[in-house]
Amino acid sequence: MNIKFKKDVEFIVQHLFGIHGSSPIQIIIIILTYFDGYNVSNGTTMVVEEGLYMKLIHVSNKKLVLISLLSFSSGLALLGNANIAKADTVSDGSSSGVVASVDQNTSSSTATQTNTSTTSTNNTQGTNNIQATNSTDGNNTNQNNTSNSNNGTTNNNSTQPNVQNSSNNNTSYKPTNVSRPVSYAVAAPVQATTTTNADNTTFAIPADIPADHQGTLSGDGGSSWYLDHNTLNIGPGNITDPVFDSSTSIDNPNSDMVWSNYKYYKDIDTLNISQGAVAGTSLKNYFNGLIYLNTLDVSNLDVSKTTDFSGMFANTDSIIKLDISNWKLSDGVDFSNFLNNSGIQFLNLSGLKFTNANLSGAFELDDFLKSLNQTGTTFTDITNADSMFNKDANLPSLDLTEFTFNSGASINSMLGGLVRLKSLTVRNDTVLDGTGLVNPNEYQGWTDGTNLYNSDNLMKVYGNNSSINESARTSTTWTPVKAPSVNYTINYYDDQTKKLIDSVTGAGEQGGELPVKPNYPGYSTTVDDLNEPVILPSADLGQTVPDQSYDFYLAPLPHSYVTVNESEKGSSSNLNSQEIDLVSGDTDANNAAISKVKDNLAQDRTLVLDETSVDISFGGTRISGKLNDMSTFSGYTVGQILWRLTSDGQYTGFPEDATASDLIDRVAKLVGSNDGTGSLNLVYEAKPGTGSNNNNSGDNNSTTLKDQKAATTTSVVKLYDANGKLITNRGLNVNTAWKSDAIYNFNGVMYYRVSTDEYVKASDVYIYTDKIANIKVNDGQNGDLVDYLGGDLDRKLKSGSEWKTDRIALINGKEYYRVSTDEFIPVSEVTEY
């Protein structure tokens, strides 16, 4: 039988008594509610199964609430902890929707893996690595909500593969001036609202939206709005200012701002405006300061009555694309600072008609803007264009042929700071004088194919009612021109012998820095008496500079040498002898020299530590003898003193299982760090006979146990077995994190083990450590971004911008903070705060 939840609980009890007659019954009703702001009176149904239990199911699919009821005659029993489980949720588009199944009999084999986001290309479930158990509270584990580790598998026969993403990798990384507030489960919900516009356009506010996440814009006919999962939805009606009270306003609201005064403005990353939304005369600063807004569609917004757009999208750091091409603009609009200081990259103005408009600073400081669509756009009788494109440092081209200006219009710094502009199209009556046009970076001036001017003179060619060369003032496109290169030769000499080490030839830019970067084994990487950069000379525009020659002297570095001998026990002759040349301060070269010697050691030989000896001298000290002989240092054997002097941490004694590789590392470290000399005499057990008893397969396969974390990026990563064979039905999903317990080298390829017999190539993932922090790009530079392989990306992080990171990745031996799925910034270019 079905009973509406709004019925009184007393009615339920009485009804149950009626079912059981007059028998003595004691009943305990356990009602566990967890509605988190949902309206339980709207469509909630309680199902009663006589004599067993009651189960309450919320029909909105937001929560499952289980109600247990047990009754006995002449006794009292209480069921165990009731389950409160999340039900199916609807994806908001930022990540794949995942349905968690409730199964009391779930089981899987556990291996080394702790993250279970895998993909499958057939119906086979594959190896389950571990089970993740959700807890209903801090004390009680919900055993019925155990999710199997292969919930993320996909089925080739399905058109919608269900790929489960790693739960800690769904974060979107954005600049963070301060932390976002948590906005949900704050205020109670209100009744669902539906607005019907005059043109029968409807706009419904869902019933589960909290009160402080919805409202109505001010004035008659103001649009309804609500914020749901980071999306601000504005319905049909008049677009006026929202009304915020003490419960919905920021602590110190700015009277000049609009939506950035909303308490949860940092939650807004998407904007949807319904058809039938009509703006009034002013949209000044309407979305100014919504620093996380990145996705928006304003095509439904009717702005035909609007005259003030000033600052409308200013300071929107995260906006990437904006299309206002279908807007119908009235005469005399104020577009000043419209998109000033934003993150915009792609701007579509096609078809817009600006007449008598104020465009001062309209697109200023948009230093990521790289695509501006002006097709069919006209700018007629503009009243002010001061700083209109000022410091749009990545804008590649600009067409001014549709610009005309009112008499007395100001164009100061209109084109200032366009340091990457590669094309400027003008009419013969275009005025450039006073616009602040510059020579683009690495360029000397501008040319139309015939004439050549630097930026200052080009502005004078297109002066206001004047020109320094009327014949050059034509309707044309100007492109930047580089100065002729300067040919140079750099000679490096040994400053002791004065002998030539090397000569380097090249060509550089006029006024550019000479690349003095010596890198020769055994020599200093700095030049004697060179205290400041060497600048290549410059010539007048279009002129060449004679070839240049420069001499520099390098100091030789101290060298230390270690001889490594190999012999058989009882033999007086060496099997092999090699020398390690250690250069003071040159770590890379030294490591390479040590590795080369190790690679050439005899294979499949048993080292005899009792017979192996060293002879090391440095700074008047000598350590000599077999490893187990007593040294001249009281109480220590030769091996013990070698280990003690080369232990960075606490000395733990000489290991009985020391290898030839260990000994080479220790001797080289002691000799190299003290500018000494030394020899290591490795003695092996003699090989029996000359018969063919070598079972070595010839490969160099090895497994090194090491606990670490690996992560994927934007592609599904392939899995391999221990023989290097591709596993065809499984892979690691995009943007997921994994635990590895071993490094496995097989046939020259490095792998990481992520399950019992499943490996990923080291080149397909990156190693990281967890690090939750806020970081700020150092002042005076834009932050360089690389992908997980260390490849440079084509965008940078703005100087002084603030970001959130969740890990430090090790890429090519260097540490980077992760700021997005596959975007990393060097640790040296930011500061934690």
Long-range contacts (C-beta under 8 A, 24 or more apart in sequence): 1-47, 1-48, 2-45, 2-46, 2-47, 3-45, 3-46, 3-48, 4-44, 4-45, 4-46, 5-40, 5-41, 5-44, 5-45, 5-46, 5-56, 6-41, 12-46, 12-48, 12-54, 15-48, 16-48, 16-50, 16-71, 19-50, 19-51, 20-51, 20-71, 23-73, 24-73, 24-74, 25-71, 25-72, 25-73, 26-71, 26-72, 26-75, 26-76, 27-69, 27-71, 28-69, 28-70, 28-76, 28-77, 28-78, 29-54, 29-67, 29-69, 30-67, 30-68, 30-69, 30-78, 30-79, 30-82, 31-56, 31-67, 32-65, 32-66, 32-67, 32-82, 32-84, 33-65, 34-63, 34-65, 34-84, 35-63, 35-65, 36-62, 36-63, 36-184, 36-185, 37-184, 37-185, 37-186, 37-187, 37-188, 37-189, 37-208, 37-210, 38-62, 38-63, 38-189, 38-207, 38-208, 39-189, 39-191, 39-192, 39-207, 39-208, 42-191, 42-192, 42-207, 53-79, 58-87, 60-207, 60-208, 61-87, 61-88, 61-89, 61-90, 62-87, 62-89, 62-208, 63-87, 81-136, 81-140, 81-142, 83-136, 83-142, 83-144, 83-145, 84-136, 84-142, 85-134, 85-136, 85-142, 85-144, 85-145, 92-229, 92-230, 92-231, 94-170, 94-172, 94-230, 95-165, 95-170, 96-162, 96-163, 96-164, 96-165, 98-151, 98-162, 98-164, 98-165, 99-162, 100-145, 100-147, 100-151, 101-147, 101-148, 101-151, 102-144, 102-145, 103-144, 103-146, 103-148, 104-143, 104-144, 106-131, 106-146, 106-147, 106-148, 107-131, 108-148, 108-149, 108-150, 111-755, 111-756, 112-739, 112-740, 112-741, 112-753, 112-754, 112-755, 112-756, 113-149, 113-738, 113-739, 113-754, 113-755, 114-738, 114-739, 115-166, 115-736, 115-737, 115-738, 115-739, 116-149, 116-150, 116-151, 116-152, 116-164, 117-152, 117-163, 117-164, 117-165, 117-166, 117-732, 117-733, 117-736, 118-149, 118-150, 118-152, 118-153, 118-730, 118-731, 118-732, 118-733, 119-152, 119-153, 119-154, 119-161, 119-163, 119-716, 119-730, 119-731, 119-732, 119-733, 120-150, 120-153, 120-154, 120-155, 120-729, 120-730, 121-154, 121-156, 121-728, 121-729, 121-730, 121-731, 122-155, 122-156, 122-729, 123-155, 123-156, 123-157, 124-729, 125-150, 125-153, 126-150, 126-153, 126-729, 126-730, 127-730, 127-755, 127-756, 127-758, 129-755, 152-733, 153-730, 163-733, 164-733, 165-733, 165-734, 165-735, 165-736, 166-733, 166-735, 166-736, 166-737, 168-737, 168-806, 169-711, 169-735, 169-736, 169-737, 169-821, 171-804, 171-806, 172-269, 172-820, 173-803, 173-804, 173-805, 173-806, 173-818, 173-819, 173-820, 173-823, 174-269, 174-291, 174-292, 174-294, 174-317, 174-318, 174-803, 174-804, 175-291, 175-317, 175-318, 175-801, 175-802, 175-803, 176-774, 176-802, 176-803, 176-804, 177-291, 177-802, 178-266, 179-774, 180-266, 180-267, 180-292, 181-263, 181-264, 181-266, 181-267, 183-212, 183-213, 183-227, 183-263, 183-264, 183-267, 184-210, 184-213, 185-210, 186-210, 186-212, 187-211, 187-212, 187-213, 187-247, 190-214, 193-224, 195-223, 195-224, 195-235, 195-236, 195-237, 197-235, 197-236, 197-237, 197-276, 198-276, 199-236, 199-276, 201-236, 201-274, 201-275, 201-276, 203-233, 203-235, 203-236, 203-274, 212-247, 212-248, 212-263, 212-264, 213-264, 215-242, 215-243, 215-248, 216-243, 217-241, 217-242, 217-243, 218-242, 218-243, 223-274, 223-277, 227-264, 227-267, 227-268, 230-267, 230-268, 230-269, 230-270, 230-292, 231-268, 231-269, 231-270, 231-271, 231-272, 232-259, 232-268, 232-270, 232-271, 232-272, 233-272, 233-274, 234-271, 234-272, 234-273, 234-274, 234-277, 235-274, 235-276, 235-277, 236-274, 236-275, 236-276, 236-277, 237-276, 237-277, 237-278, 238-278, 238-279, 238-280, 239-273, 239-277, 239-278, 239-279, 239-280, 239-283, 239-286, 239-301, 240-280, 256-284, 256-285, 257-285, 257-288, 257-289, 258-284, 258-285, 258-286, 258-287, 258-288, 259-286, 259-287, 259-288, 259-289, 259-290, 260-285, 260-287, 260-288, 260-289, 260-290, 265-289, 265-290, 266-291, 266-292, 267-292, 268-292, 268-293, 269-293, 269-294, 269-295, 269-318, 270-294, 270-295, 270-296, 271-295, 271-296, 271-297, 271-298, 272-296, 272-297, 273-297, 273-298, 273-300, 273-301, 274-300, 275-300, 276-300, 277-301, 277-302, 278-302, 278-305, 279-303, 279-305, 279-306, 280-305, 280-306, 281-305, 281-306, 281-307, 281-308, 282-306, 282-307, 282-308, 283-308, 283-309, 283-312, 284-308, 284-309, 284-310, 284-311, 284-312, 284-334, 285-310, 285-311, 285-312, 285-314, 286-312, 287-312, 287-313, 287-316, 288-312, 288-313, 288-314, 288-315, 288-316, 289-314, 289-315, 289-316, 290-316, 291-315, 291-316, 291-317, 291-318, 292-317, 292-318, 293-318, 293-319, 294-318, 294-319, 294-320, 294-343, 296-322, 298-322, 298-323, 298-324, 298-327, 299-323, 299-326, 301-327, 302-328, 303-327, 303-328, 303-329, 304-328, 304-329, 304-330, 305-330, 306-330, 306-333, 307-332, 307-333, 307-334, 308-333, 308-334, 309-333, 309-334, 309-335, 309-338, 310-334, 310-335, 310-336, 310-337, 310-338, 310-358, 311-336, 311-337, 311-338, 311-340, 312-338, 312-339, 313-338, 313-339, 313-342, 314-338, 314-339, 314-340, 314-341, 314-342, 315-340, 315-341, 315-342, 316-342, 316-343, 316-344, 317-342, 317-343, 317-801, 318-343, 319-343, 319-344, 320-344, 320-345, 320-346, 321-345, 321-346, 321-347, 321-348, 322-346, 322-347, 322-348, 323-348, 324-348, 324-349, 324-352, 325-349, 325-350, 325-351, 325-352, 325-373, 326-351, 327-352, 329-353, 329-354, 329-355, 329-357, 331-355, 331-356, 332-356, 332-357, 333-357, 333-358, 334-358, 335-359, 335-362, 336-360, 336-361, 336-362, 336-384, 337-361, 337-362, 337-364, 338-362, 338-363, 339-363, 339-366, 340-364, 340-365, 340-366, 341-365, 341-366, 342-366, 343-368, 344-368, 344-369, 345-369, 345-370, 345-371, 346-370, 346-371, 347-371, 347-372, 347-373, 348-373, 349-373, 349-374, 349-377, 350-374, 350-375, 350-376, 350-377, 351-375, 351-376, 351-377, 352-377, 352-378, 353-377, 353-378, 353-380, 354-378, 354-379, 354-380, 354-382, 355-380, 355-381, 356-380, 356-381, 356-382, 356-383, 356-406, 357-382, 357-383, 358-382, 358-383, 358-384, 359-384, 359-385, 359-388, 360-384, 360-385, 360-386, 360-387, 360-388, 360-410, 361-386, 361-387, 361-388, 361-390, 362-388, 363-388, 363-389, 363-392, 364-388, 364-389, 364-390, 364-391, 364-392, 365-390, 365-391, 365-392, 366-392, 366-395, 367-391, 367-392, 367-393, 367-394, 367-798, 368-394, 368-795, 368-798, 369-394, 369-395, 370-394, 370-395, 370-396, 372-397, 372-398, 374-399, 374-402, 377-402, 378-402, 379-403, 379-404, 380-404, 381-405, 381-406, 382-406, 382-409, 383-409, 384-409, 384-410, 385-409, 385-410, 385-411, 385-414, 386-410, 386-411, 386-412, 386-413, 386-414, 387-412, 387-413, 387-414, 387-416, 388-414, 389-414, 389-415, 389-418, 390-414, 390-415, 390-416, 390-417, 390-436, 391-416, 391-417, 391-418, 392-417, 392-418, 393-417, 393-418, 393-419, 393-420, 394-420, 395-420, 395-421, 396-420, 396-421, 396-422, 396-423, 397-421, 397-422, 397-423, 397-424, 397-425, 398-423, 398-424, 398-425, 399-425, 400-424, 400-425, 400-426, 400-427, 400-430, 401-425, 401-426, 401-427, 401-430, 401-475, 403-430, 405-431, 411-435, 412-436, 421-480, 422-479, 422-480, 423-477, 423-478, 423-479, 424-477, 424-478, 424-479, 425-476, 425-477, 425-478, 426-462, 426-475, 426-476, 426-477, 426-478, 427-475, 428-473, 428-474, 428-475, 430-462, 431-462, 431-463, 431-464, 432-458, 432-459, 432-461, 432-462, 432-463, 433-459, 433-460, 433-462, 433-463, 433-464, 433-466, 434-459, 434-464, 435-459, 439-480, 440-480, 442-482, 442-509, 443-480, 443-481, 443-482, 443-483, 444-481, 444-482, 444-483, 444-510, 444-541, 445-480, 445-481, 445-541, 445-542, 446-478, 446-479, 446-480, 446-481, 447-478, 447-479, 447-480, 447-481, 448-472, 448-474, 448-476, 448-477, 448-478, 448-479, 452-481, 452-541, 452-542, 453-541, 454-541, 482-509, 483-509, 483-510, 483-511, 483-538, 483-539, 483-541, 483-542, 484-510, 484-539, 484-542, 484-543, 484-544, 484-545, 485-509, 485-510, 486-510, 486-512, 486-536, 486-537, 486-545, 486-547, 486-548, 487-547, 487-548, 488-514, 488-536, 488-547, 488-548, 488-549, 488-550, 489-547, 489-548, 489-549, 489-550, 490-514, 490-516, 490-550, 490-552, 491-549, 491-550, 491-551, 491-552, 492-518, 492-520, 492-523, 492-552, 492-553, 492-554, 493-551, 493-552, 493-553, 493-554, 494-523, 494-553, 494-554, 494-556, 495-528, 495-553, 495-554, 495-555, 495-556, 496-555, 496-556, 498-553, 501-554, 508-536, 509-536, 510-536, 510-537, 510-538, 510-539, 510-545, 511-535, 511-536, 511-537, 511-538, 512-536, 514-550, 516-550, 516-552, 518-552, 518-554, 520-554, 521-583, 521-586, 521-589, 522-556, 522-557, 522-559, 522-583, 522-586, 523-554, 523-555, 523-556, 523-557, 524-554, 524-555, 524-556, 524-557, 527-552, 527-553, 527-554, 528-552, 528-553, 528-554, 528-555, 557-583, 557-584, 557-585, 557-586, 558-583, 558-584, 558-675, 559-583, 559-584, 560-584, 560-671, 560-672, 560-674, 560-675, 560-676, 560-677, 561-671, 561-677, 561-678, 562-664, 562-667, 562-668, 562-671, 562-672, 562-677, 562-678, 562-679, 562-680, 563-678, 563-679, 563-680, 564-597, 564-601, 564-664, 564-679, 564-680, 564-682, 565-679, 565-680, 565-681, 565-682, 566-601, 566-602, 566-605, 566-682, 566-684, 567-681, 567-682, 567-683, 567-684, 568-683, 568-684, 568-685, 568-686, 568-687, 569-608, 569-611, 569-683, 569-684, 569-685, 569-686, 570-686, 571-686, 575-602, 575-684, 576-600, 576-601, 576-602, 580-664, 580-668, 582-668, 582-671, 582-672, 584-672, 584-675, 590-668, 590-672, 594-664, 594-665, 594-668, 597-664, 598-660, 598-661, 598-664, 601-660, 601-661, 601-682, 602-684, 603-696, 604-694, 604-696, 605-684, 605-685, 605-687, 606-684, 606-685, 607-659, 607-660, 607-682, 607-683, 607-684, 608-683, 608-684, 608-685, 609-639, 609-656, 609-658, 611-683, 612-663, 612-680, 612-681, 612-682, 612-683, 613-638, 613-680, 613-681, 613-683, 614-638, 614-642, 614-663, 614-667, 614-678, 614-679, 614-680, 614-681, 615-678, 615-679, 615-681, 616-642, 616-667, 616-670, 616-671, 616-676, 616-677, 616-678, 616-679, 617-676, 617-677, 617-678, 618-670, 618-671, 618-674, 618-675, 618-676, 618-677, 618-678, 619-674, 619-675, 619-676, 623-670, 627-654, 627-658, 642-666, 642-667, 642-670, 645-670, 646-670, 699-746, 699-747, 700-745, 700-748, 701-744, 701-745, 701-746, 701-747, 702-744, 702-745, 703-742, 703-743, 703-744, 703-745, 703-753, 704-742, 704-743, 704-744, 705-741, 705-742, 706-740, 706-741, 706-742, 706-743, 707-739, 707-740, 707-741, 708-739, 708-740, 708-752, 708-767, 709-737, 709-738, 709-739, 709-740, 709-767, 709-768, 709-769, 709-770, 710-737, 710-738, 710-739, 710-740, 710-752, 710-754, 710-760, 710-765, 710-766, 710-767, 710-768, 711-735, 711-736, 711-737, 711-738, 711-765, 711-766, 711-768, 711-788, 711-807, 711-809, 712-736, 712-738, 712-764, 712-765, 713-766, 713-787, 713-788, 713-821, 713-822, 714-821, 714-822, 715-764, 717-760, 717-761, 717-764, 717-765, 718-760, 718-761, 718-764, 719-754, 719-758, 719-759, 719-760, 720-751, 720-758, 720-759, 720-760, 720-761, 721-757, 721-758, 721-759, 722-746, 722-757, 722-759, 724-749, 727-758, 730-758, 732-760, 732-765, 734-821, 735-821, 737-768, 738-765, 763-789, 766-809, 766-810, 766-811, 767-809, 767-810, 768-807, 768-808, 768-809, 768-810, 768-818, 769-807, 769-808, 770-806, 770-807, 771-805, 771-806, 771-807, 771-808, 771-817, 772-805, 772-806, 773-804, 773-805, 773-817, 773-832, 774-802, 774-803, 774-804, 774-805, 774-832, 774-833, 775-802, 775-803, 775-804, 775-805, 775-817, 775-819, 775-825, 775-830, 775-831, 775-832, 775-833, 776-800, 776-801, 776-802, 776-803, 776-830, 776-831, 776-832, 776-833, 777-801, 777-802, 777-803, 777-825, 777-829, 777-830, 778-829, 778-830, 778-831, 781-829, 783-825, 783-826, 783-829, 783-830, 784-825, 784-826, 784-829, 785-819, 785-823, 785-824, 785-825, 786-811, 786-816, 786-823, 786-824, 786-825, 786-826, 787-822, 787-823, 787-824, 788-822, 788-824, 790-814, 793-823, 797-825, 802-833, 803-830
